[in-house]
Amino acid sequence: RSLRLQLYILNFNIAVCDDILCSADIITFYSLFIFLFSKIPEMIDTIILRLTKKPVNFLHYFHHITVMLYCWYGGNYLQVKKPNGFLMLFAGMNAFVHFFMYGYYAIAVYWKGIYRYAQTITIIQLIQFVIGVYALIIAKSCVDDKGLIYGGLFIYMNYLFLFLIYYFKRYSKKNI
């Protein structure tokens, strides 16, 4: 491996176990607070889909329910002087992916040509899950709440598995 790659990996490993909140400013605190509460509108989105008789598959239910529960559980763990970098990483990745995903949905209302980018959104989600599993494996060495780690591994590995199934069903050659 190159020295540059080794430094990136080392910095990632340190950041996962870092106490980011200890050095955070008020904007970081409010951003995280807003992120945690953004899980409620996501559940409302699911309710609206059901009320309008639109199909909602197991992946959708499982993803939204487990994300909300894990965020609330993890939010209780977020304290100064505790390793919380991995939770901040999860919040950042989730917000990043949702920015593009909900932007995609909004644009799709007006421009059907956006559908060609659906596969890219799913790939970004898959990358998020791989990074999440890697971060949790690293965090095992520094986080004392093993429920947070093993719960996260269970969730992220299931997301990866379920989204891979979704990806191959939706984007295999015979379905395109």
Secondary structure per residue as TSV (DSSP state, phi and psi in degrees):
chain	resnum	aa	ss	phi	psi
A	1	R	-	360.0	150.1
A	2	S	-	-76.1	158.4
A	3	L	H	-61.3	-40.2
A	4	R	H	-60.5	-45.6
A	5	L	H	-62.8	-42.4
A	6	Q	H	-61.3	-38.7
A	7	L	H	-67.3	-40.6
A	8	Y	H	-60.7	-45.9
A	9	I	H	-64.1	-44.0
A	10	L	H	-60.7	-45.9
A	11	N	H	-63.4	-38.5
A	12	F	H	-63.0	-46.9
A	13	N	H	-60.9	-41.1
A	14	I	H	-66.8	-43.0
A	15	A	H	-63.7	-35.7
A	16	V	H	-60.7	-37.2
A	17	C	T	-100.0	8.4
A	18	D	S	-80.3	158.4
A	19	D	-	-95.7	80.2
A	20	I	G	-66.1	-35.0
A	21	L	G	-65.5	-27.6
A	22	C	G	-62.5	-34.5
A	23	S	G	-104.5	7.3
A	24	A	-	-78.7	154.3
A	25	D	-	-94.8	178.4
A	26	I	H	-64.1	-29.8
A	27	I	H	-64.5	-39.6
A	28	T	H	-63.4	-44.3
A	29	F	H	-59.8	-48.2
A	30	Y	H	-66.1	-37.8
A	31	S	H	-61.6	-43.6
A	32	L	H	-66.7	-41.0
A	33	F	H	-59.2	-47.7
A	34	I	H	-62.7	-41.4
A	35	F	H	-59.0	-47.7
A	36	L	H	-60.0	-39.8
A	37	F	H	-80.4	-12.1
A	38	S	T	-69.6	-13.2
A	39	K	H	-70.1	-24.7
A	40	I	H	-67.2	-50.7
A	41	P	H	-60.1	-30.1
A	42	E	H	-64.0	-37.7
A	43	M	H	-69.6	-36.2
A	44	I	H	-63.0	-36.8
A	45	D	H	-56.8	-43.5
A	46	T	H	-64.5	-42.6
A	47	I	H	-62.7	-43.0
A	48	I	H	-61.9	-42.2
A	49	L	H	-59.4	-42.5
A	50	R	H	-67.9	-42.2
A	51	L	H	-65.2	-29.9
A	52	T	T	-90.5	11.7
A	53	K	T	62.3	25.1
A	54	K	-	-83.7	146.5
A	55	P	-	-68.3	136.3
A	56	V	-	-128.2	116.0
A	57	N	-	-86.8	172.2
A	58	F	H	-57.6	-41.5
A	59	L	H	-55.6	-44.3
A	60	H	H	-62.4	-50.4
A	61	Y	H	-59.4	-53.4
A	62	F	H	-57.7	-45.7
A	63	H	H	-62.5	-51.6
A	64	H	H	-67.8	-39.0
A	65	I	H	-68.8	-46.8
A	66	T	H	-70.2	-35.5
A	67	V	H	-62.3	-45.6
A	68	M	H	-63.0	-46.6
A	69	L	H	-64.2	-42.7
A	70	Y	H	-67.1	-38.6
A	71	C	H	-63.4	-42.5
A	72	W	H	-68.5	-40.7
A	73	Y	H	-64.9	-46.9
A	74	G	H	-64.3	-34.2
A	75	G	H	-61.6	-32.4
A	76	N	H	-70.2	-25.1
A	77	Y	H	-82.0	-22.7
A	78	L	-	-67.1	98.8
A	79	Q	-	-136.8	152.3
A	80	V	T	-66.2	146.2
A	81	K	T	77.1	15.5
A	82	K	S	-123.2	148.5
A	83	P	-	-63.6	119.9
A	84	N	-	-138.0	8.1
A	85	G	H	-59.1	-37.2
A	86	F	H	-66.2	-35.6
A	87	L	H	-69.0	-38.4
A	88	M	H	-65.9	-38.1
A	89	L	H	-60.8	-45.7
A	90	F	H	-60.9	-45.2
A	91	A	H	-61.3	-44.4
A	92	G	H	-64.1	-45.1
A	93	M	H	-64.2	-43.3
A	94	N	H	-63.8	-43.0
A	95	A	H	-64.1	-41.0
A	96	F	H	-60.6	-50.2
A	97	V	H	-63.5	-43.7
A	98	H	H	-68.0	-30.6
A	99	F	H	-57.6	-48.4
A	100	F	H	-72.9	-39.1
A	101	M	H	-65.5	-49.4
A	102	Y	H	-72.4	-29.3
A	103	G	H	-63.0	-41.9
A	104	Y	H	-58.5	-48.0
A	105	Y	H	-61.6	-40.8
A	106	A	H	-64.7	-43.9
A	107	I	H	-67.3	-35.6
A	108	A	H	-61.8	-24.8
A	109	V	H	-62.3	-34.3
A	110	Y	H	-107.6	-23.3
A	111	W	-	-138.5	106.6
A	112	K	G	-70.4	-17.0
A	113	G	G	-64.5	-15.8
A	114	I	G	-67.6	-20.3
A	115	Y	G	-56.9	-25.6
A	116	R	G	-65.4	-14.0
A	117	Y	G	-98.1	2.8
A	118	A	H	-59.4	-41.8
A	119	Q	H	-62.0	-37.0
A	120	T	H	-63.1	-40.5
A	121	I	H	-61.1	-44.4
A	122	T	H	-64.7	-39.0
A	123	I	H	-63.4	-41.9
A	124	I	H	-61.4	-40.0
A	125	Q	H	-63.9	-42.6
A	126	L	H	-62.0	-41.2
A	127	I	H	-62.5	-40.8
A	128	Q	H	-56.6	-42.8
A	129	F	H	-70.6	-38.1
A	130	V	H	-63.3	-46.2
A	131	I	H	-62.4	-40.1
A	132	G	H	-61.6	-44.5
A	133	V	H	-62.0	-45.3
A	134	Y	H	-60.4	-44.1
A	135	A	H	-63.5	-39.2
A	136	L	H	-68.9	-36.0
A	137	I	H	-62.6	-41.6
A	138	I	H	-66.1	-43.8
A	139	A	H	-65.1	-20.0
A	140	K	T	-55.0	-30.9
A	141	S	T	-79.7	-12.9
A	142	C	T	-128.8	-9.2
A	143	V	-	-104.5	128.2
A	144	D	S	-81.9	-21.2
A	145	D	-	-86.3	90.9
A	146	K	H	-69.0	-22.6
A	147	G	H	-62.6	-36.9
A	148	L	H	-65.1	-40.7
A	149	I	H	-71.9	-54.8
A	150	Y	H	-69.2	-34.0
A	151	G	H	-63.0	-43.7
A	152	G	H	-63.7	-42.3
A	153	L	H	-62.8	-43.5
A	154	F	H	-58.4	-48.2
A	155	I	H	-66.0	-51.8
A	156	Y	H	-64.4	-37.9
A	157	M	H	-69.0	-36.4
A	158	N	H	-67.2	-41.4
A	159	Y	H	-57.9	-47.6
A	160	L	H	-58.5	-47.0
A	161	F	H	-62.7	-50.5
A	162	L	H	-66.5	-38.4
A	163	F	H	-72.4	-30.9
A	164	L	H	-65.6	-42.5
A	165	I	H	-60.4	-47.8
A	166	Y	H	-57.4	-46.7
A	167	Y	H	-58.4	-49.9
A	168	F	H	-71.1	-33.4
A	169	K	H	-66.9	-42.1
A	170	R	H	-80.0	-36.6
A	171	Y	H	-114.0	9.1
A	172	S	S	-66.3	157.0
A	173	K	G	-53.2	-39.7
A	174	K	G	-71.5	-20.0
A	175	N	G	-97.2	-6.4
A	176	I	-	-86.4	360.0
